[in-house]
Amino acid sequence: MDYSSIEITIHLDTKFTKEEVEEFIINELFDQRFHPIYYRYYNQKAQQIEGESYSDEYKATLATVFPNELYQFHAEAKNENDICGAFSVLIKNKKKQHFYQFLKPFINSKESNPQLKWGEIDPAISISIQRHKFGDNPEIFYVKISISLGIWGLRHHILKGIINIIDIQQKEQVLKTRWARNDSFINDLHLNYSQMKKIEKEILDLDEARNFIWEKTKELITRFCRNDNAVYVSPTFDSMSDQPSDIITYRTQKLPDKPIDIPESFWTKVAWSEMFSWNSSNFISEISMEYWINYGDDDAFLEIVQILQQGRKDTWERIVEIIIKRSETDAMIEKLLEWTTDINWPGAYTAYTHLLDVVGERAIPTIERNIKLAEKYRNKYWKMNLLNIKDEILEKVKGKTEKKV
């Protein structure tokens, strides 16, 4: 997950049809404030649509017209499609502005210097209606509503998060001196933050938009679900899970009475992803890696890692590089082992070889604990990787012992 949206998964009563649910969502549920524009195929980027315009003021893509032909109905491929569209947000003069895509700030580099850029994230609202049956298992019928974090004020929150990170780093004298060479970038961050905060707090009525979508989602639940305990909202902001990311388990529950309240600390943690991304400038990544390599609190570091593990994989290689350069602790060994869940993950091979060649026998107790965890979650692939690492370490130890003899 890229942390660009709040996803509400709703398990529906199987007595209804996909067509009934879709027609209700498009034609009735959102009182003509959701504007379906196209079906998005899995792993396929939509083409530029007629009626889009970029707003430099709002840092967003606006949808200005909605001719029927934009909403293409592909009946033969409906099972693979998401319905994507714009959402009408009220502004203070009570007019509506149709937001198709909110833009997300990110850090790029120009001649090795950090530079603030803006990139597209998911459409304002995407809706996926799925119906599956696997073998003798009960049929699964659900709708997933993905609501852009732009409706939670993502733009100014992410900018504030980046500013917070730079402020934290500047408390270290060495890092403060290095940041001083990039005053123009820092000034640009503050200027854009001030502008976007004004737009998202004073001009756009985002509180109303969130509350409206939430109440309409309750109507959908009332109409198409057997009971209220049919919902899963992601992400959550509870304590860290003991599972490796990519192992997806959840229990349905009631939809919270009010829209998810995203804590300020979360935005700062997400902003760290810009510091470790493949696309970030070398200056940004090096200074951020240096900060965490020398930071003494494992728990604080692991909170950041947990967010990045569940979000952007383009940060993972640099995270693993930090872990292997930090002081070796049980917590760091544990985290390296998580990367062996799938050897294809970015950073997984680095973690694997470090455990084998550097940590060695000291990793065995932690490996054995993780084998039990893999069994608990019935992850045979992860268990197999752990057993392989354990065997290779013991084989290496045995070889060294025989040489001494």
N, C-alpha and C positions, 0 to 999 in steps of 0.2 A: 504494500500500500504506500502511496506517495503522500499521504496526509494532505490531499487537496480537496477532500470532501468528507462530509458526514454521511455514512451509509445506514439506511434503515431497511432491514430485511424483515418482511412480514410473511408469515406462513398462512396460506389461505385455505379455506374450506374447499375440498376437491369437487364438491358438487357444482361449483361455478366453472365457466369456461374462460380461457385466455381472452377470447374476443369480448366477453362481458366486462371483464376487469379493465381491459385496454380502453374500451369505449367509455366506460365510466370515468377513468382517469383523464382522458383527453378532452372529453366533451362536457363533463359535469363537475369533476372534483375541484379544480382550481379556479372556477369562476372566470375563465378566460384570461387568467394571469400567467398560465403556463402555455408557451407557444411551441408546439412540436415543430421541428424544422427538418429533421432527417432521421433515418435509421442508421445506426453505426454498426458496421460489421466488426466482429472480433478481430483485433489487431489490424484494423484498417483505418487510416486517417481520413476524415471526411474532406471532401473538396470544398474550396471556398464557395460560399453560398451567396446568391444574389440578395442584396439588401443588408449585407454586413457593412459596418463602418467602424473604424477605430477611433476611440475618443482619447486624446492625449490628456484631457482634463480628468476623466474618470479612470484612466489607465485600464481600459476595458474594451472589449469588442461588443458593439451594440448591434442589435437586430432592429432594422427600421421598418421592414415590410414583411408580411407573411403570406405570400401567394400560395395557394394550395399545392402547386406543383413542387414546392420545396420539400414538402412532407411526403416523401416517396414511399408508397406502400408496396413492399415486396412480399407478397403472401407466401411464396414458396420458400422464403428464407427467414421467416419471422422468428423461428426458434433461436436463431443466432444473432438477433439484433437487439440493440438498445434504442429506445426512443429518446432522442436528445433535443433539447430546446432551450429557449430563452425564458427568463422570468421577469415579470414586471415589478420593479421596485418603486415604491412611492418616494417622491422627493418633497421637500417641505412646502412647495406651492401646490401640493396635492396632485400634480401631474404624475404620469408614469413614465419610467424609462425602462426599455426592454434590454436587459443585460443578457447577452449570449455567453460571453466568456470574460470572467474577471482575470486580470493579468497578475502574475506572481513575481515579486522582485527576486532577482538572483544576481550573483556576483560573477562577472567574467573578467578577463584580463586583456589589456591592451599594452603591448610592449612591456610586459611583466608587471604592470601596475593594475591594481584592482579597479573595476569599473562596474557601476550599477546598471543592470539591464532589466528588461521586463519580458516575461515569457508566458505563453498560454497555459492554462490549466484546464481541468474538465469543464464541460458546459455547465451553465447555471443549474440545470436539473437534467439528470439522466435516469431513465426508468427501464428496468429489465424485468420481464415477466417470464418465468421459467416453469416448465412442468416436466418432471422426469420420473421414470420408474426403472429401478435396477433389480433384475432378478425377482426374487420373492419378497423383496422389501416393500413397505408401504409407499405409495406414490407421493412424491414431493411436489408441492405447488406453492410457489412463493413469488412475491414481487419485491424488487430491490430498488429503493429510491435513493439516489446519490445526490446530495445537495452540496453545491460548491461552498468551500470555506470562505469564498468571497462574500457570501451572505453573512458570515461571522466577522467581517472586517479584516480578512486575511492580510490585505496589503499593508495597512499601517501597523498591524501587530507583528508581521515578519520584519518590517523595517526597524521597529522598536527592539525586537529581539536581537538583530544584528548589532544595533547600537549598544545594547546591554553587554553583548559579548566583547565588543571592542573596549568598553569601559572596564570590564573585568580584566582583560588582558593588560590594559595600561596601568594597572596597579603594580605590575612587575616592571621595575625600572628599565630592564633590558628591552622588554617588549614595547614599553612606552616610547623609547627612543626610536625604535624601528617604525612604529605607527606614525610618529611625528613627520615622517617623510611623505605621508599620504594625507595631508590635511584636506586637500581638495575633494578626495573621495569621501572623507568623513563629513565634510560640509554638505556634500551632495546628499548623503544619507539623511542628515538632519532636515534639510530643506524638503525632500520628498516625504519624509515622515510627517512633518508639520502639515503639508498640503493634503496628504491622504487621510490623516486623522480628522482634519476639518471636514473633508468630503464625507467620510464614513460615520462621523459622529454628529455633524451638524446639518448636512445637506440630504444625504440618503437616509430614509427611515428603515434601517436594516433590522431594528428590533421588531417592527411591525411585520416585515417580510418573514422573519424566522417564526414568529408566533402564528402567522397565517398558515404557513406550510405545515407547522406542527398540528394545528387544529384540524386541517384538512386531512392529514394522515390519520388522525383519530377517526374521522368519518369513514375512511377506507377500511380501517380495522373493524369498525362497528358493522359495516355492510358485508364484508367478505370473509371474516374470520369466525371460527367456532367459538372462541373466547378471547379475552384480553391478553392472555399469556402466550402471545404468538409472535413476539417481536425481538429482534436483536439489533442493537445500535452499536456502530463501530466508527471511530475508535472510542474506547472508554478511557477514563483517566484514573483508574484504580491502581493498586500496588502492582509492582512488576510480576509478571508470570514466571513460573519456573520452567516453562516450555521454550524450546528453540522457536524462533519466529517461523513462519511457513508451516507449522503444525497447527491447523485450524480446528479448534473445538469451541463450541459455545452452547449456552442454554437459552432458550427463549424466555422472555419475561414480558412484563407490561411496558408499554411506551412511557417514559418519564412524563410527568404532567406538563413540564415546561421544556423548551428547547435546551439542548446540552449547553452547559456553561463551561466554556473553555478557559482554564486558568492561565494567567499571564506567564507563569513559569513554563508552560507547555510551548508557547510560541518561541521563547528563548531557546528551548531545547531543539525545536524544529529548525530554528535559524542556524544552529550548528551544522546542519546538513549542507548549508552553503559554504561553510568553511572547509569541508572535507570532500566536496564533490570533485569528480574527475574534471569538470569544466571550470572549476574555480582557479584563480591565479595561483601560481607557485608560491608567491609571497603570502597569500592568505592561508593556504594549506600548511606551509612550513611553520608559520608563526603559531597557528592553532595546534599543530601537532606538538611543537615544543612546549606549549602551555600545559597540555594534558600529560605529556611524558613526565614532566616534573611535578605534577599536581599530586599531593599525597593521599587524598581521600578517595579510596576505591569506590565507595558507595556513590559519591557524587558523579564520578566518571561513568560508572555502570548505568546510572539513570540516563545519561546522554546516549550511551551505546544502545540501551534498550529501545529508545525512540528511533534511532537510526536503523537498527536491525529490522524493525517493523515497518520502516518507510523506504528509504531510497538505497538501492544496492550500489549505486555509483559512489557511495561513501565507504563501502565495506573494506576495500583494500587498505585505505589509509587508517581505518580504525584498527585493523589487525596489526599494522606496522607500529601503532602506538602501544598496543597491548604487549607486544614482544619486547619493546624497549622500556616498559615500566618495570618497577621492582616486581620480582616474581612472588606472587601470593596465590593462595588457593583460589581466590576469586578470579584472578587473571587466568589461571590454568583452566578453571571451569568455563570461562568465557571462550577461550581458544577451542575447547572441546565442542562447544556449540557449533562452531564453524565446520566441524567435521560431519554435521548432519547431512550435508550435501557437498561433495567434493567439487561440484561445479560452481558453487557460490564464489563470488569475488573474494579473494583473501583466504579461501579454504586451503589451498595448497601451501601457502606461507605458514598458516597455523599448523597444518599437518607436519611439515618438515621441522618446524621449531619444536613441537612437542616431541618429535622423534629424536632430533639431533642435539637439542639443548636441554630441555626439561628432563627427558628420559624417565628413569625409574621413579622420580619424585611425582610423576603424574599418575602413577598406578592407583593410589587410593581414590583420587578424583574420578578416574576413568571407571572404576568399579561402581561408584555412586551413580554415575551417568548411565551406566548399563542398566541399572535398576530403573532409572527414570525413563529410558527408552522402552523398557518392558512395560512400564506403567502406561505409557501412551501408545503402546503397540506399534512402535516405529521400528520395523525390522531393519530397514536400510541404515538408520542411524546406529542401531545396535551392532550391525555387521561392521560398520566403519570403526566403532569403538573397540570391538574385539580385535580387528586387524591391527589397530594402533598398539593395543596392549601386547599382542603377540610379537609385533616387530620390535617394541621396546625390550621385552624380555629376551628375545633372540639376540639383540645387540648386547645386552648385559651379559648374557651367557657367553657370547663370543669374546668379550673383554676379559671375563673371568678365566676362560680357557687359555687365552694368551698369557695371562699372568702366571698360570700354573706351568 
